[in-house]
Amino acid sequence: MKKLAVLISNYGTGTNLQAIIDATESKKINAKVVVVVSNTNEAQGLLRAGKHKIQTAISPKKEDLIKILKKYAPDYIILAGWKQIVTDQVIDEFPNKILNLHPGLIPDSPKGTVKNPDGTKALWNKGKLANIAVQNFLDQKATYAGSSVHFLTHEFDFGPVLERAFVKIIKGDSVESLYSRLKVKEHEIYVKALQALSTSTVLVIDGGGRGSALVDKYQKSPHVSKVLAAPGNDLMLINIKKPVKIFPDTETTDIKKIKKICTDYQVDFVDVAQDNAVAVGVTDALRKQDIQVFGPTKAAGQIEWDKAWARNFMKANNIPSPAFKICKSEKEGIDFLKTQKDSEWYIKASGLAAGKGVIYAKNNQRAKEAISQMKSFGKSGETFLIEECLHGEEFSSFAFVDGADFVIIGHAQDHKRAYDGDKGPNTGGMGCSSPPKAVTPKIEKQILLIFQKTTKGLAKIKRPYRGVLYLGGMIDYGGKVYVVEFNARWGDPEAQVIIPSIKNDLYEMEQQILSGNIKKIKLKKDNKYRIVVTAASKGYPNDYSNVTGRQIKGLDKVINVQIFGAGIRLSGKKYIAGGGRLFYVMAEGRNVQEARTKAYNALSKIKIERNNLHFRRDIGYRDLARL
């Protein structure tokens, strides 16, 4: 976020200042007014600054101005009725950072001219200020009046022009009537110029399909000039509309390297989209560098990276969840099972395990075997949970949270098991559909209450959550919603169906969230149904080593879908398998049937050598049965 200093005087009523303040607060400009400076205590704009709790400073002598500006270190300095001459020292200290509004049409070169919309020569009005300049438009019988926003240089009323505005002069115009219309245009071009200057470089901390969906969405924002991704994936290099730089050798937990990327590439905004990045405190570290970060702190993110802590939090806040037992050793777990009747269980590693730390056990004996497997998850499995097995229909819900309030963004239905019919081992997600018909208005009321309790509960223990919060839920056969888990980021592959459904500018929404103004968000979504199918290497989520390095063919032949990259590499012009989940095919339609047809038609054209492409063929089957 850019920092602005606005310089005013007691000339005028401060309307230019107000236009800039309004644009920053509405997030039209990705900037913040850090100080309003006047040469006198009598400037009306100081009152406007006070109402918006903006710092003010008085500089009665022009020589004092540079000290004030150095103190606040603004990215841009805005002259909005400033009466003092800006010294050469200030101009040299802040080159191409001081914006001025001139009531005339400044050319691009000293001997150049500007043409009015009707082709007549526009008036520069060099050396003429305010009312005198407006009177000159009338005296010279100009067809148009106009103003220019330009960078201040040593040469008076000249410098690189950022924006121009034209106002047609009508018969009978006076200085007052003409200037009143010109003022409206001046406000607009000041804001427009600052919008262009305050575009941001965004870094997405993620390398899979979720990160690909975020990169795609950020690139559609006029507030974003450049998108980076760490580690990113090779498909991001060819499937996007603006240049993107990836850092494939960067671990999402490498805080030192991420900080260096932010410094080297002047990153303004970071989206911490990866669970392990939240867990190590990437958000906390970057905020200390005064970088805007979308994503929860390590403390708030414990709701995901420590399942034992999360279950105790849910219990304390009366959030419906399955019965559980927290165990810190294999013996403790087995001793607990000896006291329980033979049942179905889920054995869960308390720490992060790439979506694979949950093992279903159909009876107590299998549960004992699953407990012995917890050590394979290393530190993440040192503490584990034994949870009752709930039956019903799973879903995922997502909300933006600003620390005190939230907005539900959407719902999806993940297909976590490796094979059709929800069989086989758990994976990071084999596909997703949205919006799921299982989430009825009655169910959504329960979801709303859970988000309320969670948001308030985290704020109460001084861990305010800011970011996207993922509720993984279960609807039992009686219609009651239980929380299976919370995640402190977008889901993958849920992000690939929900993010494209949002019609709002994602960057603008996140600015409101970080400012604590979530209530100002008016969520707009389309009415399309979407499914995404995960294309994986055969053998995933277990051994797929014999697939790695093989060529993927047909990606350039698919139509009517969007491809999000993950574990895929480019070797020259060839696509090479480089991981478990390779890429995602997202399709949209009026209903689940239309979306499925598009997705599977596309997948039929894509192959890996020796038939090594694996994907489920039943994504969205529950909603298909409900048609």
Buried (B, 14 or more C-beta within 10 A) or exposed (E): BBBBBBBBBBBBBBBBBBBBBBBBBBBBBBBBBBBBBBBBEEBBBBEBBEEBEBBBBEBEEBEBBBEBBEEBEBBBBBBBBBBBEBEEEBBEBBEEBBBBBBBBBBBEEEEEEBEBEEEEEBBBBBEBBEEEBBBBBBEEEBBBBBBBBBBBBEEEBBBEBBBBBBBBBEEEBEBEEBBEBBBEBBBBBBBBBBBEBBBBBBBBBBBBBBBBBBBBBBBEBEBBBBBBBBBBBBBBBBBBEEEBBBBEEBBBBBBEBBBEBBEEBEBBBBBBBBBBBBBBBBBBBBBEEEBBBBBBBBBBBBBBBBBBBBBEBBEEBEBBBBEBBBBEEBEBBBEBBEEEEEEBBBBBBBBBBEBBBBBBBEEBEBBBEBBEBBEEBEEBBBBBBBBBEBEBBBBBBBBBBBBBBBBBBBBBBBBBBBBBEBEBBBBBBBBBBBBBBBBEEEBBEBBBBBBBBBBEBBBEEEBBBBBBBBBBBBBBEEEEBBBBBBBBBBBBBBBBBBBBBBEBBBBBBBBBBBBBBBEBBEEEBEEBBBBBBBBBBBBBBEEBEEBBEBEBBBBEEBEEBBBBBBBBBBEEEEBBBBBBBBBBBBBBBEEBEBBBBBBBBBBEEBBBEEEBBBBBEBBBBBBBEEE
